[in-house]
Amino acid sequence: MDNKTIITVAPTGNVPDKKMNPFTPVTPEEIAEDVYNCYLEGASVAHIHARNEKGGPTTDPVVFQEIMDRIRKKCDIIIQLSTGARGGGLEDRGDCLRLKPEMASLTTGSSNFPGAVNYNPPGFIENLALKMHEFGVKPELEIFDLSMIETALYLFKKGLLKAPLHFNLVLNVPGSLKGSARNLFILKESLPAQCTWTVTAIGKSHKRLCALALILGGNVRVGLEDVLELKQGRAASNLELVKNVKAMAKMLDKEIASPAEARAILGIAK
């Protein structure tokens, strides 16, 4: 499994809409179809946000459930639900965990988004970690700065997280760490032994940091949540982004992990 690369697709996020990019999937049907097409091209994890009837972000478990059901009818890709700060208030951001997805995001600290706070107070983080343990959900630890790795290790020592830990190193969000090779090296070298890790590179940093992640033995996340265009002035699609990183991996003699292989790598019991 040492040469296997896990491709995660983040098709929607909370911010993009069809005015920003006409290929943005918004409805459960659109999201599921996009995820399926990306699965056929090699994506083994789908990072899912939900939208309401007006196209805005929602934490409604009913919408999450519809998306999950539609995806599961099409393929066995690993479904990872978002508990992110843009998706709602503290009181309802963990409601989706009751649906028992295989994975969910867990941001281990607060940071800034453009015009908003990525708010994750300590008690809330611990509560989410406890819920994930209760419902058998594998956390993906979302890391926007170095201190979040330290918090994750603290939670691990407290027994709130179990090995193997899986980290997502998020770079180039305005207000957080710049998308530079130096910052990626610092984060990667700060990770514990025997963990797995993925890189999410926002905007213009996408190509070079995805390539660097592959060279360093990491995994990659792509999708319209993070990148709206590969070339200036031309809208990207989720499928194009997956194809692009798949070709990059093959140029580096990497093999693309299937969902079953990704489960084995991440320590997820099917």
C-alpha positions in Angstrom: 0.0 0.0 0.0 3.0 2.3 0.3 2.7 3.5 -3.3 -1.1 4.0 -3.2 -2.5 7.5 -3.4 -5.9 8.4 -2.0 -7.8 11.0 -4.1 -10.5 12.9 -2.1 -13.1 15.0 -4.0 -14.8 17.9 -2.4 -17.5 18.7 -4.9 -19.4 21.6 -3.4 -18.3 23.2 -0.1 -20.4 26.0 1.3 -19.3 29.0 -0.8 -19.3 28.2 -4.6 -22.5 28.6 -6.6 -23.4 28.3 -10.3 -22.7 32.0 -10.8 -19.1 31.5 -9.6 -18.7 28.3 -11.5 -21.6 26.8 -13.7 -20.3 23.2 -12.9 -20.9 23.5 -9.2 -23.3 20.8 -8.0 -25.9 22.1 -5.5 -28.8 19.6 -5.3 -28.4 16.2 -3.7 -28.9 14.7 -7.2 -26.2 16.9 -8.7 -23.8 16.2 -5.9 -24.3 12.4 -6.1 -23.9 12.4 -9.9 -20.6 14.4 -9.7 -19.3 12.2 -6.9 -20.1 9.1 -9.0 -18.3 10.4 -12.1 -15.3 11.3 -9.9 -15.4 7.8 -8.4 -15.2 6.3 -11.9 -12.1 8.3 -12.5 -10.3 7.3 -9.3 -11.6 9.3 -6.3 -12.0 7.0 -3.3 -13.3 9.6 -0.7 -16.0 12.2 -1.1 -16.0 15.2 1.3 -19.6 16.3 1.4 -21.3 19.6 2.3 -25.1 20.0 2.0 -27.1 22.9 0.6 -30.7 24.0 1.3 -33.4 24.6 -1.3 -32.1 28.2 -1.9 -28.5 26.9 -2.5 -27.1 28.0 0.8 -25.2 25.8 3.3 -27.2 23.7 5.7 -26.5 21.2 8.5 -29.9 19.5 8.0 -29.4 15.7 8.5 -32.3 15.1 6.1 -30.4 16.7 3.2 -27.2 14.9 4.2 -29.1 11.6 4.3 -30.5 12.1 0.8 -27.0 12.8 -0.6 -25.6 9.8 1.2 -28.4 7.5 -0.1 -28.0 8.7 -3.7 -24.2 8.2 -3.6 -24.5 4.7 -2.0 -26.9 3.6 -4.7 -24.2 4.5 -7.3 -20.9 3.4 -5.8 -19.0 2.4 -2.6 -16.9 5.6 -2.3 -16.0 6.6 1.3 -18.4 9.3 2.4 -17.0 12.0 4.6 -19.4 14.5 6.0 -18.4 18.1 6.9 -18.9 19.5 10.4 -17.3 22.8 9.2 -17.9 26.2 10.7 -19.6 27.7 7.7 -22.3 25.0 7.8 -24.2 26.2 10.9 -24.1 27.0 14.6 -22.3 25.0 17.3 -25.5 23.4 18.4 -26.2 21.6 15.1 -22.9 21.2 13.3 -22.5 17.6 14.6 -26.1 16.5 13.9 -24.9 14.7 10.7 -22.8 12.3 12.8 -26.0 10.4 13.8 -26.2 9.3 10.2 -23.0 7.3 10.8 -20.9 8.2 7.8 -17.6 6.4 7.5 -15.8 9.6 8.0 -16.3 13.2 9.1 -14.2 16.4 9.3 -12.9 17.5 12.7 -11.1 20.9 12.8 -9.0 21.0 15.9 -8.9 24.8 16.4 -10.1 28.2 15.3 -8.8 30.3 12.5 -10.0 32.9 10.0 -11.9 32.6 6.7 -12.3 35.6 4.4 -14.8 37.8 6.3 -15.6 35.1 8.9 -14.2 33.1 11.8 -13.6 29.3 11.5 -14.9 28.9 15.1 -14.0 25.7 16.9 -13.7 26.2 20.7 -12.1 23.5 22.8 -15.3 22.1 24.3 -16.9 21.9 20.9 -14.0 20.0 19.4 -14.0 17.5 22.3 -17.7 17.0 21.9 -17.4 16.3 18.2 -14.6 13.8 18.9 -16.7 12.0 21.5 -19.7 11.8 19.1 -17.5 10.4 16.3 -16.2 7.8 18.7 -19.8 7.0 19.8 -21.1 6.6 16.2 -18.0 4.8 14.8 -17.0 7.7 12.5 -13.4 8.1 11.4 -12.3 11.7 12.0 -10.3 13.6 9.3 -8.3 16.2 11.3 -8.5 19.5 9.5 -5.3 21.4 10.0 -5.1 25.1 9.2 -2.1 25.9 11.3 0.6 24.2 13.4 -1.2 24.5 16.7 -4.0 22.4 15.4 -1.7 19.4 15.1 -0.7 19.9 18.7 -4.3 20.0 19.8 -5.0 16.8 17.8 -2.1 15.1 19.6 -3.5 16.3 23.0 -6.9 14.8 22.2 -5.1 11.5 21.2 -3.3 11.4 24.5 -6.6 12.0 26.3 -8.1 9.0 24.5 -10.6 11.0 22.4 -8.9 10.0 19.2 -7.7 6.6 18.1 -4.8 5.5 15.9 -4.2 5.7 13.0 -4.8 9.4 12.9 -5.6 11.0 9.6 -4.8 14.6 8.9 -5.8 17.0 6.1 -3.3 19.8 5.8 -5.2 22.8 4.4 -3.1 25.6 2.9 -3.7 29.0 1.2 -7.0 29.9 2.9 -6.9 33.7 3.2 -6.4 34.3 6.9 -4.5 31.1 7.5 -1.2 29.6 6.4 0.0 30.6 2.9 0.2 27.9 0.3 4.0 27.6 0.2 6.3 24.6 0.0 7.9 25.8 3.3 4.6 25.7 5.2 3.8 22.3 3.8 7.2 20.9 4.9 6.7 22.4 8.4 3.2 20.8 8.8 4.3 17.5 7.4 7.4 17.2 9.6 5.2 18.0 12.6 2.9 15.0 12.1 3.2 12.0 14.3 4.7 8.7 13.0 2.3 6.1 11.6 -0.3 8.6 10.6 -1.8 9.3 7.2 -2.2 12.7 5.6 -3.8 14.6 2.7 -3.1 18.0 1.3 -5.8 20.5 0.4 -4.4 23.4 -1.5 -6.7 26.4 -2.2 -6.8 28.4 -5.4 -3.5 29.1 -7.2 -1.4 27.0 -4.9 -3.3 23.9 -6.0 -1.1 22.3 -8.7 2.3 22.8 -7.1 1.2 21.7 -3.6 -0.6 18.6 -4.9 2.5 17.6 -6.8 4.6 18.2 -3.7 2.2 16.2 -1.6 2.5 13.3 -4.0 6.3 13.5 -4.1 6.4 13.4 -0.3 4.2 10.4 -0.1 0.9 12.1 0.9 -2.6 12.0 -0.5 -4.5 14.8 -2.2 -7.9 16.5 -2.1 -9.4 18.3 -5.1 -12.8 19.8 -6.0 -14.7 22.9 -6.5 -14.9 23.6 -2.8 -11.2 24.5 -3.1 -10.4 25.4 -6.8 -12.8 27.0 -9.2 -10.5 27.2 -12.2 -7.3 25.5 -13.4 -6.6 28.1 -16.0 -7.5 31.8 -15.5 -10.9 32.6 -16.9 -11.9 29.0 -17.5 -14.2 27.2 -15.1 -13.0 23.8 -13.9 -15.2 20.8 -13.1 -14.8 18.3 -10.4 -14.2 15.6 -12.9 -11.5 17.6 -14.6 -9.8 18.3 -11.3 -9.7 14.6 -10.4 -8.4 13.7 -13.9 -5.7 16.3 -13.5 -4.4 15.0 -10.2 -4.7 11.4 -11.3 -2.5 12.1 -14.3 0.0 13.9 -12.0 0.1 10.9 -9.8 0.7 8.5 -12.6 3.6 10.7 -13.9 5.2 10.1 -10.5 4.5 6.4 -10.8 1.9 6.5 -8.1 -1.0 4.0 -8.0 -4.5 5.3 -7.3 -6.2 3.7 -4.3 -9.6 2.1 -4.7 -12.2 2.7 -1.9 -11.4 -0.7 -0.5 -7.7 0.1 -0.5 -8.3 3.5 1.0 -10.3 2.0 3.9 -7.4 -0.3 4.6 -4.9 2.6 4.5 -7.1 4.8 6.8 -8.0 2.0 9.2 -11.8 2.1 8.4 -13.7 -1.1 8.9 -16.3 -1.7 6.2 
